[in-house]
Amino acid sequence: MGVFLLIVALVLFIVADLIIRAILKKSEEKKMRRLRQQALETNLKLDFSHEAKTLKRVEVPNPKARILAVDDEEIILDSFRKILVMAGYSVDTVESGKEALALIQKRHYDFVFTDLKMPEMDGIEVCKAVKHLRPDIDVIIITGYATVESAVETMKYGAMDYVQKPFTEDELVAMVEKFLIQRQERIKKQLKSRVHITHVGEPEVKDTVEFYIPGGVFISPWHTWAALTEGGEAHVGIDDFANKLIGKIDAIEAPTPGMEVKQGQLLFNVRIGQRSIPFRSPISGRVLKINGPVVESPDRLEITAYEDNWICMIDAERLEEDLKNLKIGQQAVKFFEEELERLQGYIKKSVKSTIDEKHVPADGKVYIGELQALKDKDFNAIVHDFFEKE
């Protein structure tokens, strides 16, 4: 009986806690809506014409994102502003593309929403100019049914997506929420130019996407690594640059134990979909062992490309000579930095479209799994230039 009463009391406590939390959450939501309504009523009375002739601005506490909307129809902007401010966004609105371009050079925005059909400067021109001046800003095209095809065309110039008029309040809020999630995911996956040296066995930092090189690990020009064991053998795998550039690996075609290999010769292949990437050996010697768990489950490399996630073990035969062509410590860091800069240069200059036409790297930035998004021409060029170089 005592146990039963204890269970009942526990259940009542949990239910009461959930009810209190729900009440507090609802109360907080009402408070935020009040604050946003006050901001909407107050800020619209302020004069921002010194920044832009038609500028109307509403800033809310802790905005989800900062949005600049451009449309030559004031009624559309009024509706747009009211809906998104109440949803928790800070919103600036102007009635011309020229005003918008002046503002993005003075203030920070996460998104620019621009109408496609406008006099003087249309949405395509606004999109091109924004991506040129501020490639970090995401551009969304506002369009009617008759111009959807033209809106899709703007994605070639770097637009993130489009919103089709007319839209309901709920539809607009849902679409902007989707765009915000896409932006946050992209930023989260963006590869940084910072490279860190870590100690072997030390877990990698996961809150930012950066490159890591464990202390004591040798990096080859072909983006394979070698770590020496006490017995004189070497564990070999793909480095963090290659691992993050590739993203999810579908299969590893491992070498055969007993195989003899020289430094710079093909050692194993990594497969993504129907495409294969060759990796060259960082050292010369005989393959002693294959790391079965990694070959059978390549997903392990998503945790780290180093430590226990080596691909094969080699009996190093010409170590003293081979080490002259490998990099360690700060030399390896510098090598990674130079490689990323070179890769960003190629992406910005040569990649005009991707497999998913919505995601064109107009800003030249590089992301996790970048290789998988590239068409065959660019995929083959990068593989040849970074992993097969002589």
C-alpha positions as CSV (number, residue, x, y, z in Angstrom):
1,M,0.0,0.0,0.0
2,G,2.9,2.4,0.9
3,V,4.6,1.7,-2.4
4,F,1.3,2.4,-4.3
5,L,0.8,5.7,-2.5
6,L,4.4,6.6,-3.2
7,I,3.9,6.0,-7.0
8,V,0.7,8.0,-6.9
9,A,2.4,10.9,-5.2
10,L,5.3,10.7,-7.7
11,V,2.9,10.8,-10.7
12,L,1.0,13.7,-9.2
13,F,4.3,15.6,-8.6
14,I,5.3,15.0,-12.3
15,V,1.9,16.1,-13.6
16,A,1.9,19.2,-11.4
17,D,5.4,20.0,-12.6
18,L,4.4,19.7,-16.2
19,I,1.3,21.9,-15.6
20,I,3.4,24.6,-13.9
21,R,6.0,24.5,-16.7
22,A,3.2,24.9,-19.3
23,I,1.7,27.8,-17.4
24,L,5.0,29.5,-17.1
25,K,5.8,29.0,-20.8
26,K,2.4,30.4,-21.8
27,S,2.9,33.4,-19.5
28,E,6.4,34.0,-21.0
29,E,5.0,33.8,-24.6
30,K,2.3,36.3,-23.7
31,K,4.9,38.6,-22.2
32,M,7.0,38.4,-25.3
33,R,4.0,39.1,-27.6
34,R,3.3,42.2,-25.5
35,L,6.8,43.4,-25.8
36,R,6.8,42.8,-29.6
37,Q,3.5,44.6,-29.9
38,Q,4.9,47.6,-28.0
39,A,8.0,47.6,-30.2
40,L,5.8,47.5,-33.3
41,E,3.7,50.5,-32.1
42,T,6.6,52.5,-30.8
43,N,9.3,52.0,-33.4
44,L,7.0,52.8,-36.3
45,K,6.6,56.4,-34.9
46,L,10.4,56.9,-35.1
47,D,12.0,58.7,-38.1
48,F,14.8,56.7,-39.8
49,S,14.8,58.8,-43.0
50,H,18.4,59.9,-42.3
51,E,19.4,56.3,-43.1
52,A,17.0,55.7,-46.0
53,K,14.0,57.7,-47.3
54,T,11.4,55.0,-46.9
55,L,13.0,53.0,-44.0
56,K,10.7,51.7,-41.3
57,R,12.4,49.7,-38.5
58,V,11.1,47.6,-35.7
59,E,13.6,46.0,-33.3
60,V,12.5,43.4,-30.8
61,P,14.4,42.0,-27.7
62,N,16.6,38.9,-28.5
63,P,15.5,38.6,-32.2
64,K,15.5,35.2,-33.9
65,A,17.1,37.0,-36.9
66,R,17.5,40.4,-38.4
67,I,15.6,40.8,-41.7
68,L,15.6,43.6,-44.4
69,A,12.6,43.5,-46.7
70,V,12.4,45.3,-50.0
71,D,9.2,45.8,-52.0
72,D,7.7,48.8,-53.9
73,E,4.3,48.1,-52.4
74,E,3.9,49.6,-48.9
75,I,0.9,47.4,-48.1
76,I,3.0,44.3,-48.6
77,L,5.8,45.6,-46.4
78,D,3.3,46.6,-43.6
79,S,1.9,43.0,-43.6
80,F,5.3,41.5,-43.8
81,R,6.7,43.6,-41.0
82,K,3.7,43.0,-38.6
83,I,3.7,39.2,-39.1
84,L,7.4,38.7,-38.6
85,V,7.9,41.2,-35.7
86,M,5.1,39.3,-33.8
87,A,6.9,36.1,-34.6
88,G,10.1,37.4,-32.9
89,Y,12.2,38.9,-35.8
90,S,13.7,42.4,-36.0
91,V,12.6,43.9,-39.4
92,D,13.7,46.8,-41.5
93,T,11.6,47.6,-44.6
94,V,12.4,49.9,-47.6
95,E,10.7,50.5,-50.9
96,S,13.7,50.4,-53.3
97,G,16.7,48.2,-54.1
98,K,19.1,51.1,-53.9
99,E,18.1,51.9,-50.3
100,A,18.5,48.2,-49.4
101,L,22.1,48.1,-50.8
102,A,23.0,51.2,-48.8
103,L,21.7,49.7,-45.6
104,I,23.4,46.3,-45.9
105,Q,26.8,48.2,-46.0
106,K,25.9,49.9,-42.7
107,R,24.0,47.3,-40.7
108,H,24.0,43.6,-40.0
109,Y,21.2,41.5,-41.5
110,D,20.8,37.7,-41.6
111,F,18.2,37.9,-44.5
112,V,17.2,40.2,-47.3
113,F,13.7,39.5,-48.6
114,T,13.3,41.2,-52.0
115,D,10.3,41.5,-54.4
116,L,11.1,40.2,-57.8
117,K,9.3,42.8,-59.8
118,M,10.2,46.3,-58.9
119,P,10.9,49.5,-60.9
120,E,14.5,50.8,-61.4
121,M,16.1,47.8,-59.7
122,D,14.4,44.4,-59.8
123,G,14.9,41.4,-57.4
124,I,17.5,39.8,-59.6
125,E,19.7,42.9,-59.5
126,V,19.2,43.2,-55.8
127,C,20.2,39.6,-55.3
128,K,23.4,39.9,-57.4
129,A,24.4,43.1,-55.6
130,V,23.7,41.7,-52.1
131,K,25.7,38.5,-52.7
132,H,28.6,40.6,-54.1
133,L,28.7,43.1,-51.3
134,R,27.7,40.9,-48.4
135,P,27.9,37.2,-49.4
136,D,27.1,36.2,-45.7
137,I,23.5,37.5,-46.1
138,D,20.9,35.0,-47.3
139,V,18.6,36.4,-50.0
140,I,15.0,35.3,-50.3
141,I,12.9,36.3,-53.4
142,I,9.3,37.4,-53.0
143,T,7.3,36.5,-56.1
144,G,3.9,35.9,-57.6
145,Y,2.7,32.8,-59.3
146,A,3.4,34.1,-62.8
147,T,7.1,34.7,-62.0
148,V,8.1,31.6,-60.1
149,E,10.3,30.4,-62.9
150,S,12.2,33.7,-62.7
151,A,12.5,33.4,-58.9
152,V,14.0,29.9,-59.3
153,E,16.5,31.4,-61.8
154,T,17.8,33.8,-59.1
155,M,19.2,30.8,-57.2
156,K,22.0,30.8,-59.9
157,Y,23.0,34.1,-58.5
158,G,23.1,33.0,-54.9
159,A,19.5,33.3,-53.7
160,M,18.6,30.9,-50.9
161,D,15.0,30.3,-51.9
162,Y,11.7,32.1,-52.7
163,V,8.4,33.0,-51.1
164,Q,5.3,32.9,-53.3
165,K,2.5,35.5,-52.9
166,P,-0.1,35.5,-51.6
167,F,0.7,33.8,-48.3
168,T,-1.1,33.5,-45.0
169,E,0.4,34.6,-41.7
170,D,1.1,31.0,-40.6
171,E,2.6,30.1,-44.0
172,L,5.1,33.1,-43.9
173,V,6.1,32.4,-40.3
174,A,6.7,28.7,-41.1
175,M,8.7,29.5,-44.2
176,V,11.0,32.0,-42.4
177,E,11.5,29.5,-39.6
178,K,12.6,26.9,-42.2
179,F,15.0,29.4,-43.8
180,L,16.4,30.2,-40.4
181,I,17.1,26.6,-39.6
182,Q,18.7,26.1,-43.0
183,R,21.0,29.1,-42.4
184,Q,21.9,27.9,-38.9
185,E,22.7,24.4,-40.2
186,R,24.9,25.8,-43.0
187,I,26.8,28.1,-40.6
188,K,27.3,25.2,-38.2
189,K,28.7,23.0,-41.0
190,Q,31.0,25.8,-42.5
191,L,34.6,24.8,-42.3
192,K,36.7,27.4,-40.5
193,S,40.3,28.3,-41.4
194,R,41.4,27.6,-37.9
195,V,43.5,24.5,-37.3
196,H,44.2,23.1,-33.8
197,I,46.9,20.6,-32.6
198,T,45.5,18.3,-30.0
199,H,47.1,15.6,-27.9
200,V,46.5,12.0,-28.9
201,G,43.5,10.6,-27.0
202,E,42.1,14.1,-26.3
203,P,38.5,14.5,-27.6
204,E,37.9,16.9,-30.3
205,V,36.0,20.2,-29.6
206,K,32.5,19.8,-31.2
207,D,30.9,23.3,-30.9
208,T,32.7,24.6,-34.0
209,V,33.7,23.0,-37.3
210,E,37.4,23.4,-37.4
211,F,40.4,21.2,-38.4
212,Y,42.3,19.1,-35.9
213,I,45.8,17.5,-36.0
214,P,46.8,15.3,-33.0
215,G,50.3,16.0,-31.6
216,G,52.8,13.5,-32.9
217,V,50.8,12.7,-36.1
218,F,52.6,13.1,-39.5
219,I,50.5,14.5,-42.4
220,S,51.2,13.7,-46.0
221,P,50.8,15.9,-49.1
222,W,47.9,13.5,-50.1
223,H,45.9,14.0,-46.9
224,T,46.7,10.7,-45.3
225,W,48.3,10.6,-41.8
226,A,50.8,8.3,-40.1
227,A,51.3,7.7,-36.3
228,L,54.2,5.6,-35.2
229,T,53.8,2.8,-32.7
230,E,56.4,1.7,-30.1
231,G,57.2,-1.3,-32.3
232,G,58.2,0.8,-35.3
233,E,55.0,0.2,-37.3
234,A,52.7,3.0,-38.3
235,H,48.9,3.4,-38.2
236,V,47.6,5.1,-41.4
237,G,44.4,6.9,-42.1
238,I,42.8,9.9,-43.8
239,D,43.4,13.3,-42.2
240,D,40.8,15.7,-40.9
241,F,40.9,17.9,-44.0
242,A,39.9,15.0,-46.2
243,N,37.5,13.6,-43.7
244,K,35.5,16.8,-43.4
245,L,35.6,17.7,-47.1
246,I,34.2,14.3,-47.9
247,G,31.5,14.1,-45.2
248,K,29.7,10.8,-44.9
249,I,31.7,7.9,-46.3
250,D,29.8,4.9,-47.8
251,A,32.6,2.4,-48.1
252,I,36.4,2.0,-47.7
253,E,38.2,-0.3,-50.2
254,A,41.1,-1.3,-48.0
255,P,44.5,-2.7,-49.1
256,T,45.4,-6.3,-48.9
257,P,47.6,-7.4,-45.9
258,G,51.0,-8.3,-47.2
259,M,50.9,-5.8,-50.0
260,E,54.1,-3.7,-50.5
261,V,53.6,0.0,-51.1
262,K,55.9,3.0,-51.6
263,Q,55.3,6.5,-50.3
264,G,53.0,8.3,-52.7
265,Q,51.5,5.1,-54.2
266,L,47.8,4.2,-54.1
267,L,47.0,2.6,-50.7
268,F,43.2,2.5,-50.4
269,N,40.0,4.1,-51.9
270,V,37.1,5.8,-50.2
271,R,33.7,5.6,-51.8
272,I,30.9,8.1,-51.6
273,G,27.9,6.9,-53.6
274,Q,29.1,5.8,-57.0
275,R,32.3,8.0,-56.9
276,S,35.6,6.9,-55.5
277,I,38.5,8.9,-54.0
278,P,42.0,7.4,-54.1
279,F,44.4,7.9,-51.2
280,R,48.1,7.5,-51.3
281,S,50.4,6.0,-48.7
282,P,52.2,8.4,-46.5
283,I,55.1,5.9,-45.9
284,S,56.7,3.0,-47.7
285,G,56.5,-0.6,-46.4
286,R,54.3,-3.7,-46.1
287,V,50.7,-3.6,-45.1
288,L,50.5,-5.7,-41.8
289,K,46.9,-5.3,-40.8
290,I,43.5,-3.8,-41.7
291,N,41.4,-2.0,-39.1
292,G,38.2,-4.1,-39.5
293,P,35.8,-2.1,-37.4
294,V,36.5,1.1,-39.4
295,V,36.4,-0.6,-42.8
296,E,33.2,-2.3,-41.9
297,S,31.6,0.8,-40.3
298,P,33.0,4.0,-41.9
299,D,30.6,6.0,-39.9
300,R,33.2,5.8,-37.1
301,L,35.2,8.5,-39.0
302,E,32.4,11.0,-38.3
303,I,33.6,11.0,-34.7
304,T,37.3,11.5,-35.5
305,A,39.6,10.5,-38.4
306,Y,42.5,9.9,-36.0
307,E,43.3,7.8,-32.9
308,D,41.7,4.3,-33.1
309,N,40.1,5.1,-36.5
310,W,43.1,4.3,-38.6
311,I,42.5,2.3,-41.8
312,C,45.6,0.1,-42.0
313,M,48.9,-0.6,-40.2
314,I,52.2,-0.5,-42.2
315,D,55.6,-1.9,-41.3
316,A,57.7,1.2,-42.0
317,E,60.8,0.3,-44.0
318,R,62.2,3.7,-45.2
319,L,61.0,5.8,-42.3
320,E,64.0,8.2,-42.2
321,E,63.7,9.0,-45.9
322,D,59.9,9.2,-45.9
323,L,59.7,11.6,-43.0
324,K,61.4,14.3,-45.1
325,N,58.2,14.5,-47.2
326,L,55.7,14.6,-44.2
327,K,54.7,17.5,-42.0
328,I,54.1,17.6,-38.2
329,G,53.2,20.2,-35.6
330,Q,53.1,23.8,-36.9
331,Q,54.2,22.7,-40.4
332,A,51.1,20.5,-40.6
333,V,48.9,23.4,-39.4
334,K,50.4,25.7,-42.0
335,F,49.8,23.0,-44.7
336,F,46.1,22.7,-43.7
337,E,45.6,26.5,-43.8
338,E,47.2,26.8,-47.2
339,E,45.1,23.9,-48.5
340,L,41.9,25.4,-47.3
341,E,42.7,28.7,-48.8
342,R,43.5,27.0,-52.1
343,L,40.3,25.1,-52.0
344,Q,38.2,28.2,-51.2
345,G,39.8,29.9,-54.2
346,Y,38.8,27.1,-56.5
347,I,35.2,26.9,-55.2
348,K,34.8,30.7,-55.6
349,K,36.4,30.9,-59.0
350,S,35.2,27.6,-60.7
351,V,32.1,26.2,-59.1
352,K,29.1,27.7,-60.8
353,S,26.5,25.1,-59.9
354,T,26.1,22.0,-57.7
355,I,24.1,18.8,-57.8
356,D,21.4,20.6,-55.7
357,E,20.9,23.8,-57.7
358,K,19.5,25.5,-54.6
359,H,23.0,25.5,-53.0
360,V,25.4,27.3,-55.2
361,P,28.6,28.3,-53.2
362,A,28.5,31.9,-54.4
363,D,30.5,33.1,-51.4
364,G,33.4,30.6,-51.9
365,K,32.9,29.1,-48.4
366,V,33.5,25.4,-47.9
367,Y,31.3,23.1,-45.9
368,I,31.3,19.6,-44.4
369,G,30.6,17.1,-47.2
370,E,31.4,19.8,-49.9
371,L,32.7,17.1,-52.3
372,Q,29.3,15.3,-52.3
373,A,27.5,18.4,-53.5
374,L,29.8,19.0,-56.5
375,K,29.2,17.9,-60.0
376,D,31.6,15.4,-61.6
377,K,33.8,18.1,-63.3
378,D,34.6,19.9,-60.1
379,F,34.6,16.7,-58.0
380,N,37.3,15.2,-60.3
381,A,39.3,18.4,-60.4
382,I,39.5,18.7,-56.6
383,V,40.3,15.0,-56.1
384,H,43.1,15.2,-58.7
385,D,44.5,18.5,-57.3
386,F,44.3,17.6,-53.6
387,F,44.5,13.8,-53.2
388,E,46.4,12.6,-56.3
389,K,49.0,15.3,-56.7
390,E,52.5,14.2,-57.7
